[in-house]
Amino acid sequence: MLEQDYLELVNQLKTKFDDLEKADKIQKKKLNEMTKSLCVAYSAVRMVDEMTIDCELPAIMEFLISVCRGTLSDVIFPEMDEDE
């Protein structure tokens, strides 16, 4: 292999690596934004749940609040087990 061929391959590899690194940063940023949004949603649902403890809500509303809180909790805290 000639030196020029080697340098060309190295430059192609570097370009590919830089492209992948850029894509990785973009995905991490999107993941962080989604995580923030999920945390805000979880906080809002949790506040509604806490504020309505002493209220008489229709059963369907209590069910929906419970499902939302549980689902968001499972998404945000997947490693937490209820038994721990």
Secondary structure as UniProt FT lines:
FT   HELIX           3..51
FT   TURN            52..54
FT   HELIX           59..76
FT   TURN            78..79
FT   TURN            82..83
//
